[in-house]
Amino acid sequence: QRKRTDSTSQNDGTPSKKPTLRRESSTLDAKRVYFDIKSGDSIQTDFSKTDPFQRVVRICANGKLMATGGIDGHVRIWNFPRMTPLFNIKAHTSELDDLDFSPDNKHVISVAKDGLAMVWSAGSGKEVMKLQWSPPEGVKYLYKRCRYATIEGNNERYRLFTISNPVGKSGKLKGFLQQWNIETGRLNNIVGFDEALSALAVRDDGRFVAVGTMSSGSV
């Protein structure tokens, strides 16, 4: 509905404008669209003895593999969409925080609350590398998120990003955005922020990266 102004006459005969509501053509009337969504399959992906809890899931770029992680510390790789198991990797001693597939579908990175960031072969389930760096002032840092990204203009090469936060009461210690050498597992570049980081995203073409912060709630 939109407002329309109609002319009416006042007591002295001069026209005045009075706002009224008028329904537009029936072709613009609201319509409801319904989607009938049915479950394709359902599988258990975490097997903690106390309280199984699935925390993160990723599907690779070509849609043929799915990776899952929960609080039991395992990374599980599945055929997708058949949801049949391929590899069960005893990756971490604590719950998973994030997973991601490389753009070429060959690798999976996992980060967890045990402080490790590990790269695995999606084709064999074997360890490829461990990401290593020296935190400032000897303070313990935990990886929070991880994302691969293509290098703009070259779909056959890619980068790897993580965000890390200090553990506990860290005072004025920074949260970090990190870019890694995917061949050696060493840091290429690091950028500090004056607060802890919560989210990480990279544009599909690899040109921009965004982080979200905890304290100010900014991106």
C-alpha positions in Angstrom: 0.0 0.0 0.0 1.1 3.5 -0.8 0.0 6.9 0.3 -1.9 9.0 -2.3 -2.9 12.6 -1.9 -6.5 13.4 -3.0 -7.8 17.0 -3.4 -10.8 17.9 -1.3 -12.6 21.2 -0.8 -12.4 23.2 2.4 -15.2 25.3 3.8 -14.1 28.4 1.8 -14.1 26.4 -1.4 -10.3 26.3 -1.8 -8.9 22.8 -2.5 -6.9 21.0 0.2 -4.8 17.9 0.1 -5.7 15.0 2.3 -3.5 11.9 2.5 -5.4 8.6 1.9 -4.3 5.0 1.4 -4.9 3.3 -1.8 -4.1 -0.3 -2.8 -2.1 -0.6 -6.0 -2.9 -3.0 -8.8 -3.7 -6.5 -7.7 -0.6 -7.7 -9.6 1.5 -6.2 -6.8 -0.3 -8.0 -4.0 1.9 -10.0 -1.7 2.4 -13.7 -2.5 3.6 -16.5 -0.3 6.2 -19.0 -1.7 6.6 -22.3 0.1 9.7 -24.6 -0.1 9.3 -28.2 0.7 12.8 -29.2 2.1 13.4 -32.8 2.9 16.4 -34.3 4.7 18.7 -36.1 2.3 20.6 -38.1 5.0 21.7 -37.9 8.6 24.9 -39.3 10.2 26.6 -39.0 13.5 29.9 -37.1 13.2 31.2 -36.8 16.8 31.7 -39.7 19.2 32.7 -38.1 22.5 31.9 -40.5 25.4 30.4 -37.8 27.6 28.4 -35.4 25.4 28.8 -35.8 21.6 28.7 -32.4 20.0 29.3 -31.5 16.3 31.0 -28.1 16.0 32.1 -27.5 12.4 31.4 -28.8 8.9 32.8 -27.9 5.5 32.1 -29.1 2.0 35.0 -28.9 -0.6 34.8 -26.7 -3.7 33.9 -29.6 -6.1 31.2 -30.8 -3.8 32.6 -34.4 -3.5 34.1 -34.3 0.1 32.8 -33.2 3.5 34.9 -32.6 6.6 33.5 -32.6 10.1 34.9 -31.9 13.6 33.5 -32.0 17.1 34.5 -32.1 20.7 36.2 -35.5 20.5 39.1 -33.9 18.5 38.7 -36.0 15.5 38.6 -34.7 11.9 36.4 -37.0 9.8 36.4 -36.8 6.0 33.3 -38.2 4.1 32.2 -38.9 0.6 29.5 -36.3 -0.3 26.6 -36.4 -0.8 26.6 -40.1 0.0 27.8 -39.4 3.5 30.0 -42.5 3.7 33.2 -42.3 5.8 36.6 -42.0 4.1 39.1 -41.1 6.9 38.9 -40.8 10.7 41.9 -38.6 11.8 42.8 -38.4 15.4 43.8 -34.8 14.8 43.6 -33.0 18.2 43.4 -33.6 21.9 40.7 -31.0 22.4 37.5 -29.8 20.6 37.7 -28.4 17.0 37.1 -24.7 16.4 37.3 -24.6 12.6 38.0 -26.5 9.4 38.5 -25.6 5.7 39.3 -27.2 2.4 42.0 -25.9 0.1 40.7 -24.5 -3.2 42.2 -27.5 -5.1 40.3 -29.9 -2.7 43.6 -31.6 -1.8 44.1 -30.5 1.8 42.1 -29.8 4.9 43.2 -27.5 7.7 42.0 -28.0 11.3 42.4 -25.7 14.3 41.4 -26.7 17.9 41.5 -25.6 21.5 44.7 -27.7 22.0 46.5 -24.7 20.3 47.4 -26.6 17.1 46.7 -25.8 13.5 47.2 -28.9 11.3 47.1 -29.5 7.6 45.9 -32.9 6.4 45.8 -34.7 3.0 42.2 -35.0 1.9 43.2 -37.9 -0.3 44.9 -40.0 2.4 44.1 -38.5 5.8 47.8 -38.2 6.5 49.4 -35.2 8.2 51.0 -32.7 5.7 52.3 -30.0 8.1 51.8 -28.2 11.4 51.6 -24.4 11.4 54.3 -22.9 13.7 55.1 -19.5 15.0 56.6 -17.7 18.0 53.9 -15.7 20.0 54.9 -12.4 21.5 56.2 -12.4 25.1 55.9 -16.1 25.4 52.1 -15.9 25.9 50.0 -18.8 24.8 47.8 -18.1 21.7 45.0 -20.2 20.3 44.0 -20.3 16.7 40.3 -19.3 16.3 39.5 -19.5 12.6 41.2 -20.7 9.3 40.5 -20.0 5.7 42.1 -20.8 2.4 41.9 -18.3 -0.5 42.9 -18.4 -4.2 45.4 -15.9 -5.3 43.6 -13.4 -7.6 44.1 -14.1 -11.2 45.6 -17.6 -10.6 43.2 -20.3 -9.5 46.0 -22.9 -9.3 47.7 -21.1 -6.4 46.3 -20.2 -3.0 47.0 -18.6 0.3 46.1 -19.7 3.9 44.9 -17.4 6.6 44.3 -17.9 10.3 43.3 -15.6 13.2 44.8 -16.1 16.7 43.9 -14.8 20.2 45.9 -14.7 23.5 44.7 -17.1 26.2 43.2 -15.8 29.4 43.7 -12.2 30.7 46.1 -10.9 28.2 46.0 -7.3 29.0 46.9 -5.2 26.0 48.2 -8.2 23.9 46.9 -8.2 20.4 44.8 -10.6 18.3 46.5 -11.5 15.0 45.5 -12.1 11.4 48.1 -14.4 9.9 49.1 -15.4 6.4 51.0 -18.7 5.9 53.4 -20.2 3.4 51.5 -23.3 2.3 54.7 -25.0 1.3 56.7 -24.7 4.6 54.0 -24.0 7.2 55.8 -20.8 8.2 54.4 -17.3 8.6 54.5 -15.0 5.5 52.8 -12.0 7.2 51.0 -11.0 10.4 48.8 -8.1 11.3 47.9 -7.2 14.9 44.6 -5.8 16.2 44.0 -4.2 19.6 41.3 -6.7 20.5 40.5 -10.4 20.2 39.2 -11.6 16.9 36.1 -13.7 16.3 35.5 -14.2 12.6 37.4 -14.6 9.4 36.3 -14.5 5.7 38.0 -14.2 2.4 36.4 -13.2 -0.9 36.2 -15.9 -3.5 38.7 -14.3 -5.8 41.2 -13.9 -2.9 41.4 -10.1 -3.2 40.0 -9.1 0.2 40.1 -10.6 3.6 37.8 -9.5 6.5 38.0 -10.1 10.3 35.4 -9.6 13.0 36.3 -8.4 16.5 34.9 -9.4 19.9 35.0 -6.3 22.0 33.8 -3.6 19.6 31.8 -5.9 17.4 33.3 -4.4 14.3 34.4 -5.9 10.9 
